[in-house]
Amino acid sequence: MFIIKCPYCGERDHSEFSYGGEAHLVRPKQPTELSDDQWAEYLFMRKNIKGLQYERWNHSHGCRRWFNAARDTSNDKIHSVYKIGEKPNK
Amino acid sequence: MTSKYRLSSGGQINRSESISFKFNGKTFYGYKGDTLASALLANGIHLVGRSFKYHRPRGILTSGVEEPNALVQIIKDKGKTDPNLRATQIEIYEGLNATSQNSWPSVNFDLGSINNLFSPIIPAGFYYKTFMWPASLWKNVYEYFIRKAAGLGKSPTKKDPDIYDHCYYHCEVLIVGAGPAGLVAAKTALKAGKKVLLVDERPNFGGNLNFSNKDYNKINELDPLEWIKKTCLELQKNKNIKLLSRTSVAAYHNYNYLIMMQNLTDHLPDKDKKEKIRQRLWKVRAKKVILATGSIERPMIFDCNDRPGIMLSSAVRKYANTYGVKCGNNISIFTNNDDAYETAITLHNKGVKVKSVIDIREKSDGTLTNKCRELGIKIYWKSAVIYTEGYKKITKIHVMRLSKDNTNVVGNKLKIDCDLLCVSGGYTPAVHLFTQSGGKLDYNEKKHYFFPKKNTLSQISVGSCNGTFGLKKIILEAQEKTREFLSISETEQFNVLEPEGGVFENIWLIPSNKISGKTKSFVDYQNDSTANDIKLALREGFKSIEHVKRYTTTGMATDQGKIANMHALGIVSEITNTKLGELGTTTFRPPYSPITFGALVGRNVGQFFDITRKTPIHDWHEKNNAKFEDVGQWKRAWYYPKDKENMYDAVQRESKAARECAGILDASTLGKIDIQGRDASEFLNRVYTNAWSKLAIGKCRYGLMLNEDGMVYDDGVTTRLSENHYVMTTTTGGAATVMGKLEDFLQTEWPELKVYLTTVTDHFATVSVCGPHSKKILEKVTQNIDYSDTSFPHMSFTNGLIDKIKCRVMRISFTGELSYEINVQANYGQSVWEKCMAAGKEFGITPYGTEAMHLLRAEKGFIIVGQETDGTVTPVDLQMDWIVSKKKYDFIGKRSLYRSDTMREDRKQYVGLLTNDPKEILEEGAQIVAEVKNKPPMNMIGHVTSSYYSPNLKKSIALAVVKNGKKLKGKKLYVPMQNKTIEVIVSDTIFLDKEGKRLNA
């Protein structure tokens, strides 16, 4: 039901987008050095926050670019969107 | 034709246009402008249905969307019918044919009403308590009878022939509800030049003002109807507003996204319905929303309050004023407020006898009560109706005085004859849409209703849905709040005349002189939940209002508690001594009123349900009698039956031909991704399990792609076209997701890599020719290609020409035979295919479909991702360790292959299975056990993933995943089926040509 502002295309209906889970999870540079627990932490564990969450979105039926959004999961309000590699506006 | 209960004048019906319709097989007459309910009432018909559980006779209670009783079935052509429609909303038309529901054999004589006698033993939660055990009785006994006895309407048996439509709409201001509040809000919003959409579920705008008594209600000296007419004309003239009647808002979602259903033809005679869109689903994005959804009158809850002839007071007024119908000849009114007196005066003025008003209040000095006194209507103050008599129609009411604290009745019982009892328990703000949008409610302890407190969207509520009552206040509030909401400075003067009102008093459950448990005070009419059911639920420990609702089914009928919910909450609050504000409400969920599946689906039916993708060679397959298989959105040739061949025979023939002479397959559906850029090799290294840096230009390599969790995700052959240019193939079904995943990694994890991906699946047609004669065929078809094994060995690629058309030829094989894949620009696909067919004719070239392809690869033990794998299978499980690079530092999924769980030795592993009897073909999906027991449960250690009869090996072969399978080779296992147990021997996965000689045949 949301309207999402794609940083490349502007405001579009949510049905053009796909959700990509929690943002800012950095893939470990040296996975082989990690213990099973550390790897599992990266692979499986997600915060699933009630409140402001930074998450990945893909404009899959549009420009196909990935970007990040800061969304309040309790009311679905999107506070900001920003490109990959950028920092959210606090 | 005049009906018995039609008043001689008045109403907004067109008396010159008589309409005939059928109800329960009998013909009746009404006028244009009537609803089915008003037309039935004009004919003196109150009994229209039976209740859900006890099959008690039920009559029309209301005049609108909140109707719980008068549900009817509309019969159209054979097999075409609309169930569960409210007679109070159906506008009659010539040819309308409606019947009652939930009664058998008829509404007048219903065998199910025997349940009424058993009602003491059918309490709340009866179904949960009774039909629990023995389990064996469930399927054939309990379920059968419950289904037969329960259920309301009947669903149609034929395909819906009507046309439905969807419409997207954007506006600055959406106003829901065109009663006085909505009309004033619209007028005000237009002053600011806003683009406005005003919708109302009823056929006419004006809301309840349409049937207000004109002697007591005036706006700017105009009668209510005159003011509505003038206002609507004014609105219609304005280009900035769109007006939609018969349009019900079903859902109010976040971001001011609303779904509404507009009825376009249901009210028209059948002949005018043809070829027209029946209903339109509107998907509205509004910058701002003004809710003016009004309020719903409450009934009173007392013993036997459900008889036909007991109606809401406002509904009776509406039937009299709007439709010119008197609902009875000898009327009593039971009220707790002044509004019911307006009904009394209206009826009295129209010459209908109002015998008595029973009022729970001590007194009232309002304009209307005083007028009633003047008119000589008998008022019983501080009294209550405690019981009613009459089976199919009310005949008598019993009245007693209320004790001082309203908890009991005292004194003598008075019996009053009547044929209609109007009940009025005050009004409940319609906050449904407000709460759907995420708004929070507050409870007014004095006035006994929930009202909007805090909203999160750009939205306001005005008028009685906001808890504002009284015409003057409603109009002023609508203007003031709209002005503030839209920052408008202009104001309009409204001069409103309205009756001075008395105070409102409330009793949730009217006390009785009977002992508790002997009364039947209905809270939810449609689902037959009584006050006693609610009390029982509370005694049995249900505390949460959501639990009480589900246990008693209160508010769960098709009216979704529009009538029942407030009293249910009130009774729970009283008994548990909880404040209503703390108790809260049950959740209001969409839709507000039922919408059809047809409207939801719109035009997306039949061939428009989903996209169909066809290959460039599709026409040829069709002409050559191919049967097609759906693979994702693709239509793939499945097999090509000859003469009277069945599928099995065709597949056997095709598979044999592919190995003995030549086979040809349309492989155009395989996903193709063009990969270019400086770091293309490095990129492939990271996404595939094997190494790519050293792949020579012009060579092909099979790759396996994992998820980060180490499980097999996709596979396919990738070809290096030049230094920094590859073309990757994916599985048919995985093409889009693989592309998405690769893009994801490039954009988010490895932005430093210079790699560009383009999907080219649709740009190329792929013709795969295999078999011992394939080389000879290709030699005939292509020019300038040297097919010698030295210059064009297995797993390599070359550019070539077919006539003047450029093509890419790969020597790769999914069948284990010598095999070539020709890729040409899609437009040339079919001609290349036909060329191959012509060239191969002398060698017996045979087109084969996906089923033969599956069989052929199974003979070679090649996996199909999604058949042998299911997202829980690693390459090691597949015994494909050879393709997993140990040298590469990292690739997607590598680390997960070293987790303790993925390294377990006893995981399910990929094996072959051979049956003892070579003719016995296993069933795909069948479970495998090591030890057979007499009956389940048995310890299941795996399942069959692929199974075929191999015409080339002349025996049954199967592939499977089995726990610890690698170590079980040669061991005997069992596949227990319904009637037999099949013995199997675990074998190698490669059944044919283990050395791979045929690739170079």
Interface residues (C-beta under 8 A of the other chain):
Chain A: M1 F2 I3 S18 G20 R27 P28 Q30 P31 T32 L34 D36 W39 A40 L43 R56 N58 S60 R64 R65 W66 N75 D76 K77 I84 G85
Chain B: H253 N254 Y255 Y257 R285 G438 T456 E708 D709 G740 E743 D744 Q747 T748 E749 P751 Y889 D890 K894 R895 S896 Y898 R899 S900
